[in-house]
Amino acid sequence: MVDNNSGSMVKYAVAGIGAIAMAGLVYYLSSDDFVALDYKRYNVEKFEVLMNELNLEFTCIYTRNYNTYLKIKENGEGEDDLIDRVKLQVEREL
């Protein structure tokens, strides 16, 4: 038999360790020295090319998932199963 208080203590201990780890991560990420961008290397044109490539990639993903949604719906599967399968596929792709 497990004491209910010990289960609560474990939850609080895990939450405390998680909070400390999160604070450490935030400190680590925020302690990086700021370095100005080298505008000869990073410019608006390169940024626009990158955004266009991402737009194309995400458009393909959305189109493929929508087609999958339509095919599953045509097979007459339940709506809950349909949504779960599409969500699972999107999570795998992202």
C-alpha positions as CSV (number, residue, x, y, z in Angstrom):
1,M,0.0,0.0,0.0
2,V,1.4,3.4,-1.0
3,D,1.0,6.3,1.4
4,N,-0.9,9.1,-0.4
5,N,1.3,11.7,1.2
6,S,4.5,10.1,-0.2
7,G,2.9,10.3,-3.7
8,S,2.2,14.0,-3.1
9,M,5.7,14.6,-1.9
10,V,7.1,12.9,-5.1
11,K,4.9,15.2,-7.2
12,Y,6.1,18.3,-5.4
13,A,9.7,17.1,-5.6
14,V,9.5,16.5,-9.4
15,A,7.7,19.9,-9.8
16,G,10.5,21.6,-7.8
17,I,13.3,20.0,-9.8
18,G,11.5,20.9,-13.0
19,A,11.1,24.5,-11.9
20,I,14.8,24.7,-11.0
21,A,15.8,23.1,-14.3
22,M,13.6,25.6,-16.1
23,A,15.1,28.5,-14.3
24,G,18.6,27.2,-15.1
25,L,17.6,26.9,-18.8
26,V,16.2,30.4,-18.9
27,Y,19.4,31.7,-17.3
28,Y,21.6,29.8,-19.7
29,L,19.7,31.0,-22.7
30,S,19.6,34.6,-21.5
31,S,23.3,34.8,-20.6
32,D,24.5,34.7,-24.2
33,D,26.3,37.9,-25.1
34,F,24.5,40.0,-27.7
35,V,26.4,40.1,-31.0
36,A,25.2,42.4,-33.7
37,L,24.2,40.8,-37.0
38,D,26.7,40.9,-39.9
39,Y,24.5,42.6,-42.5
40,K,26.9,41.5,-45.3
41,R,26.2,37.9,-44.4
42,Y,22.6,38.2,-43.4
43,N,20.4,40.5,-45.5
44,V,16.8,41.0,-46.5
45,E,17.2,39.1,-49.8
46,K,18.5,35.9,-48.1
47,F,15.7,36.2,-45.5
48,E,13.1,36.5,-48.2
49,V,14.5,33.4,-50.0
50,L,14.4,31.5,-46.7
51,M,10.8,32.5,-46.0
52,N,9.7,31.5,-49.6
53,E,11.3,28.1,-49.1
54,L,9.5,27.6,-45.8
55,N,6.2,28.8,-47.3
56,L,6.6,26.2,-50.1
57,E,7.5,23.4,-47.6
58,F,4.5,24.2,-45.3
59,T,2.2,24.5,-48.2
60,C,3.2,21.0,-49.3
61,I,2.7,19.6,-45.8
62,Y,-0.8,21.2,-45.5
63,T,-1.9,20.0,-48.9
64,R,-0.7,16.4,-48.2
65,N,-2.5,16.4,-44.8
66,Y,-5.7,17.7,-46.3
67,N,-5.6,15.1,-49.0
68,T,-5.0,12.4,-46.3
69,Y,-8.0,13.8,-44.4
70,L,-10.2,13.6,-47.5
71,K,-9.1,10.0,-48.2
72,I,-9.8,8.9,-44.7
73,K,-13.2,10.6,-44.7
74,E,-14.1,8.8,-48.0
75,N,-13.3,5.5,-46.4
76,G,-16.0,6.2,-43.8
77,E,-13.8,6.1,-40.7
78,G,-15.2,7.8,-37.6
79,E,-14.6,11.5,-37.1
80,D,-12.6,10.9,-33.9
81,D,-10.3,8.4,-35.6
82,L,-9.9,10.8,-38.5
83,I,-8.8,13.7,-36.4
84,D,-6.5,11.6,-34.3
85,R,-4.7,10.2,-37.4
86,V,-4.3,13.6,-39.0
87,K,-2.9,15.0,-35.7
88,L,-0.5,12.2,-35.4
89,Q,0.7,12.7,-38.9
90,V,1.2,16.4,-38.4
91,E,3.1,15.8,-35.2
92,R,5.5,13.4,-36.9
93,E,6.1,15.8,-39.8
94,L,6.8,18.8,-37.5
